[in-house]
């Protein structure tokens, strides 16, 4: 509270109000992370977690909160300081201590927590099931809206890949922890978008060169004629033709498909035919 801390090459430096010792940095061994909140600060160093400030003596503002008394931890990797409580993530899971008048240190059942954030009178954690919050409920601080996670960053939300939500790569599901479930070199999102099977190594997306509307491997006058007829409305483009022609706008030499075919796309096909563009 009314203090700030920073981590630099020399260690931890704190400044600001020091009425309860919140800027009196104790001896630390190679600190790698810090978290400040309320009237105390916590640091993660080679020895584990060390906290200082509020709760260090009988004369502080909140001696009963004890946020500077750190419980035994097993190889902690994350620490977060809240207003009157703190939490740490270690090999055993999640541990919270300090003020608990709103239940902020009463940890619910979690499945493989990987991150934690201690707030004013509430706490939130990220685990295999998503985000879970607990503690002060009056301001809906513990209400977590629907969230879409994509752990493997393949373009498919985890809820789409892990349909039963058990966190296991089951038969008929794509793997939420592997961006290429079938190992064919194309990520699952690309395959679903292209209409190929992300679980079949022999089913791969059709690679279409921009401007090659007849997919013969060349961009020439025939492709320009097809593009012209599409724009004038005399023919309807196939899915492959739409993909090959959706080029414009071109920004800094890079095509930026906008999911619609216009005269601008026709002009880009013409530029490729004339050899003015080589994307």
C-alpha positions in Angstrom: 0.0 0.0 0.0 1.6 3.3 -1.2 4.8 1.5 -2.0 6.5 0.1 -5.1 9.2 -2.5 -5.8 11.3 -3.4 -8.7 13.6 -6.2 -9.6 16.9 -5.3 -11.3 20.4 -6.8 -11.8 21.3 -5.8 -8.2 18.2 -7.5 -6.7 15.0 -6.0 -5.2 14.6 -2.3 -4.6 11.4 -0.9 -2.8 10.4 2.7 -2.2 7.4 4.8 -1.0 5.6 4.7 2.4 7.3 2.5 4.9 5.0 2.7 8.0 4.9 -1.1 8.4 8.2 -2.1 6.9 7.0 -2.7 3.4 10.1 -1.1 1.8 12.6 -2.7 4.2 13.9 -5.4 1.8 15.4 -8.4 3.7 18.4 -10.4 2.6 17.5 -12.3 -0.5 19.4 -14.9 -2.6 19.1 -14.3 -6.3 15.5 -13.1 -6.4 13.7 -13.8 -9.7 10.1 -12.5 -9.0 8.3 -10.1 -6.7 4.7 -9.2 -5.9 3.5 -6.2 -3.9 0.0 -5.5 -2.5 -1.6 -4.0 0.6 1.2 -3.3 3.1 3.5 -6.2 2.2 5.8 -7.6 -0.5 6.7 -11.1 -1.4 9.8 -12.3 -3.4 10.7 -15.6 -4.9 14.4 -16.4 -4.6 16.8 -19.3 -4.5 15.6 -20.0 -0.9 11.9 -20.0 -1.7 9.4 -17.3 -0.8 10.2 -14.4 1.5 7.6 -11.8 2.5 7.9 -8.5 4.5 5.8 -5.6 5.6 2.4 -5.9 7.3 2.3 -8.7 9.8 5.9 -8.6 10.8 5.4 -7.3 14.4 2.9 -6.4 17.0 3.0 -2.8 16.0 1.9 -3.1 12.4 -1.6 -2.1 11.2 -2.8 -5.6 10.6 -0.7 -7.9 12.9 -3.4 -10.5 12.9 -3.3 -11.1 9.2 0.2 -12.6 9.3 0.8 -12.1 5.6 4.6 -11.9 6.2 4.7 -15.3 7.9 5.3 -17.8 5.0 4.2 -21.4 5.5 6.4 -24.3 4.5 6.5 -24.6 0.7 7.9 -27.3 -1.7 9.9 -25.7 -4.5 7.7 -22.7 -5.1 7.6 -21.3 -8.6 5.0 -18.5 -8.4 4.0 -16.1 -5.7 1.3 -13.5 -5.6 0.6 -10.9 -2.8 -3.0 -9.8 -2.2 -4.3 -7.0 0.1 -4.0 -9.0 3.3 -3.1 -12.5 2.0 -0.6 -14.2 -0.2 -0.5 -17.3 -2.3 2.2 -19.5 -3.8 2.3 -22.3 -6.3 4.7 -25.1 -5.6 5.2 -28.8 -6.4 2.4 -29.7 -4.1 -0.1 -27.4 -5.7 -1.4 -24.1 -4.4 -1.0 -22.7 -0.9 -2.6 -19.4 0.5 -2.1 -17.8 3.8 -3.0 -14.6 5.7 -6.4 -12.9 6.1 -9.4 -15.1 5.3 -12.4 -13.1 6.4 -13.9 -13.6 2.9 -12.6 -17.1 2.3 -9.8 -15.8 0.0 -7.3 -18.4 1.4 -9.8 -21.3 1.4 -8.7 -23.0 -1.8 -11.3 -25.0 -3.7 -10.6 -28.2 -5.6 -8.1 -27.5 -8.4 -6.8 -29.7 -11.2 -3.2 -29.0 -12.0 -3.0 -25.3 -11.2 -0.3 -23.4 -13.2 -0.9 -19.8 -12.2 -2.4 -17.7 -9.3 -3.3 -14.1 -8.6 -4.2 -12.9 -5.2 -6.5 -9.8 -5.2 -8.0 -7.6 -2.5 -10.4 -10.1 -0.9 -10.4 -12.8 -3.5 -8.0 -15.1 -5.4 -8.0 -16.6 -8.9 -6.1 -19.5 -10.3 -5.6 -21.1 -13.7 -5.8 -24.9 -13.9 -6.6 -27.6 -16.4 -10.3 -26.7 -16.2 -9.8 -23.0 -16.8 -10.0 -20.0 -14.4 -11.4 -20.5 -10.9 -11.9 -17.6 -8.4 -12.9 -17.6 -4.7 -13.3 -15.3 -1.8 -15.4 -12.0 -1.8 -18.6 -12.6 -3.8 -20.7 -9.4 -3.3 -19.1 -7.6 -6.3 -19.1 -10.7 -8.5 -15.3 -10.9 -8.3 -15.5 -14.7 -8.2 -17.9 -15.0 -11.1 -15.9 -16.2 -14.1 -17.5 -15.7 -17.5 -17.1 -18.3 -20.3 -13.6 -18.2 -21.5 -12.0 -19.7 -24.6 -8.6 -21.3 -24.2 -6.3 -22.6 -26.9 -3.3 -24.1 -25.1 -1.6 -25.4 -28.2 -2.4 -22.3 -30.3 -3.7 -24.2 -33.3 -6.8 -22.0 -33.7 -9.2 -24.5 -32.1 -10.4 -23.7 -28.5 -9.7 -26.4 -26.0 -13.4 -26.9 -25.5 -13.7 -27.9 -29.2 -10.8 -30.3 -29.1 -11.4 -31.8 -25.6 -15.1 -32.3 -26.1 -15.7 -34.1 -22.8 -13.5 -31.8 -20.8 -11.4 -34.5 -19.1 -8.1 -33.1 -20.2 -7.2 -36.3 -22.0 -6.6 -36.9 -25.7 -9.4 -39.4 -26.3 -10.4 -41.3 -29.4 -12.2 -39.1 -31.9 -10.8 -35.9 -30.4 -8.0 -33.7 -31.5 -5.2 -33.1 -28.9 -5.7 -29.8 -27.0 -2.0 -29.9 -26.2 -0.6 -30.7 -29.7 -1.2 -28.2 -32.5 -0.8 -31.1 -35.1 -2.7 -34.1 -33.8 -2.0 -36.4 -36.8 1.6 -35.2 -37.4 1.0 -34.4 -41.1 2.7 -31.0 -40.9 -0.6 -29.0 -40.8 -2.0 -27.7 -37.5 -5.5 -28.8 -36.5 -7.1 -25.4 -37.1 -5.7 -25.2 -40.6 -7.1 -28.6 -41.4 -10.6 -27.9 -40.0 -10.7 -24.6 -41.9 -9.6 -26.3 -45.1 -12.1 -29.2 -44.7 -9.4 -31.9 -44.3 -9.3 -34.4 -41.4 -7.0 -33.3 -38.5 -6.9 -36.9 -37.3 -5.9 -38.5 -40.7 -2.3 -38.2 -41.7 -3.3 -38.8 -45.3 -5.9 -36.0 -45.3 -4.1 -32.7 -45.9 -5.3 -29.3 -47.0 -5.1 -28.5 -50.7 -2.2 -26.0 -51.1 -3.4 -23.3 -53.5 -1.2 -20.6 -54.9 -2.7 -17.1 -54.8 -4.0 -16.2 -58.3 -4.0 -19.9 -59.5 -7.8 -20.1 -60.0 -7.7 -23.3 -62.1 -5.1 -25.0 -59.8 -2.8 -26.0 -62.6 0.3 -24.6 -60.9 0.5 -21.5 -63.1 -0.9 -18.0 -62.8 -1.6 -16.9 -66.4 -4.2 -15.4 -68.7 -6.6 -18.3 -68.1 -6.7 -17.5 -64.4 -7.3 -13.8 -65.2 -10.2 -14.8 -67.4 -11.8 -16.9 -64.7 -11.3 -14.0 -62.2 -13.0 -11.6 -64.6 -16.0 -13.8 -65.0 -16.3 -14.2 -61.2 -16.4 -10.5 -60.8 -18.9 -9.9 -63.5 -21.1 -12.7 -62.0 -21.2 -15.0 -64.9 -19.7 -17.9 -62.9 -19.8 -18.8 -59.2 -16.4 -19.4 -57.6 -15.6 -22.8 -56.1 -14.1 -22.9 -52.6 -10.6 -23.3 -54.2 -11.2 -20.4 -56.6 -12.4 -18.2 -53.8 -9.3 -19.0 -51.7 -6.9 -18.4 -54.7 -8.6 -15.1 -55.6 -9.1 -13.5 -52.2 -5.8 -11.5 -52.2 -6.7 -7.8 -51.6 -6.0 -5.7 -49.8 -2.2 -6.0 -50.1 -0.5 -4.2 -47.3 3.2 -3.5 -47.4 3.5 -6.2 -50.1 1.6 -8.8 -48.0 -1.8 -10.1 -49.1 -4.6 -9.6 -46.4 -7.6 -11.7 -47.5 -10.9 -10.1 -46.4 -13.3 -13.0 -47.2 -14.8 -11.1 -50.2 -14.1 -10.9 -53.9 -13.9 -7.4 -55.4 -12.3 -5.6 -58.4 -9.3 -5.2 -56.1 -8.8 -9.0 -56.1 -9.1 -9.0 -59.9 -6.4 -6.4 -60.2 -4.1 -8.4 -57.9 -4.6 -11.5 -60.1 -3.7 -9.3 -63.1 -0.5 -8.1 -61.4 0.6 -11.7 -60.8 -0.1 -12.6 -64.4 2.1 -9.6 -65.5 4.8 -10.6 -63.0 4.4 -7.4 -61.0 3.8 -9.4 -57.7 5.4 -12.6 -56.6 3.7 -13.4 -53.3 
